[in-house]
């Protein structure tokens, strides 16, 4: 997968995702094999995200490398691979956990996030991410995604060890 951090999406929708795709310079994208300019649009798959407006089914674009044949999904920074919860909500949950404050405001702002989602995110944070970001002195700021992609080849809170390429 390829996560683009230079093109920001403030509000995730299919229309905004399509605008995101239209603004990507495909000729500059690099495949995990190291070749640039060889990725072509290949297919789409449906992915659901829990937004404040409700579950959002997104058509995610996959690209294929003409040289090695590998395929990659294209993600904006706001999407955490393999999670229905958006990055912004992951960060709110972890910040509330670290500050020992109530999760109620988070659940009230997004009615599609419940206590089981919060427990799962905290469990995964403690098991996979807390020590990693502390060891690499990564702070939870605007550079979080970039630092995690560079250091670990994964988006912050991406649990599966599938390699993720940063695109800026």
Residue pairs with C-beta under 8 A, 6 or more apart in sequence:
1 72
1 73
1 74
1 75
1 81
1 162
1 163
1 164
1 165
2 29
2 63
2 72
2 73
2 74
2 75
2 164
2 165
2 166
2 167
3 75
3 76
3 77
3 79
3 81
3 145
3 149
3 155
3 164
3 165
3 166
3 167
4 20
4 24
4 74
4 75
4 76
4 77
4 167
4 168
5 77
5 145
5 146
5 149
5 166
5 167
5 168
6 167
6 168
7 20
7 23
7 24
7 76
8 76
8 77
8 78
9 16
9 17
9 20
9 76
9 77
9 78
10 16
12 49
12 51
12 56
12 58
12 76
12 78
12 79
12 86
13 56
14 56
14 58
14 59
17 58
17 59
17 60
17 76
20 76
21 61
21 74
24 74
24 167
26 37
26 39
26 40
26 41
26 63
27 36
27 37
28 36
28 37
28 167
29 36
29 37
29 39
29 63
29 167
30 36
30 165
30 167
31 38
31 39
31 65
31 67
31 68
31 70
31 72
31 165
32 68
32 70
32 72
32 163
32 165
33 65
33 67
33 68
33 70
35 65
35 67
35 68
38 65
38 66
38 67
39 63
39 64
39 65
39 66
39 72
40 63
40 64
40 66
41 61
41 63
42 61
42 62
42 63
42 64
42 71
43 61
43 62
43 71
44 59
44 60
44 61
44 62
45 59
45 60
45 62
45 73
46 57
46 58
46 59
46 60
47 57
47 58
47 60
47 79
48 55
48 56
48 57
48 58
48 84
49 55
49 56
49 58
49 79
49 84
49 85
49 86
50 56
50 84
50 85
50 86
50 89
50 110
50 112
50 113
50 117
51 86
51 110
51 112
52 109
52 110
52 111
52 112
54 112
55 84
55 112
60 73
60 74
60 75
61 73
61 74
62 71
62 72
62 73
62 74
63 71
63 72
63 74
64 70
64 71
64 72
65 71
65 72
72 165
73 81
75 81
75 155
77 87
77 145
77 155
78 86
78 87
78 88
79 86
79 87
79 155
80 86
80 87
80 90
80 155
80 156
80 157
80 158
81 154
81 155
81 158
81 160
81 162
81 164
82 158
82 159
82 160
82 162
83 90
83 157
83 158
83 159
85 93
85 113
85 117
85 121
87 145
87 155
87 156
87 157
89 106
89 110
89 113
90 121
90 125
90 156
90 157
91 140
91 144
92 106
93 103
93 106
93 113
93 118
93 121
93 122
94 121
94 122
94 125
94 140
95 140
96 102
96 103
96 105
96 106
97 103
97 122
97 125
103 115
103 118
106 113
106 118
107 113
107 114
107 115
107 118
121 157
124 157
124 159
125 157
128 159
129 156
129 157
132 138
132 151
132 152
133 139
133 140
133 144
133 148
133 156
136 147
136 151
138 144
138 147
138 148
138 151
144 156
145 155
145 156
146 166
146 168
148 154
148 155
148 156
149 155
149 164
149 165
149 166
150 166
153 163
153 164
153 165
154 161
154 162
154 163
154 164
155 164
158 164
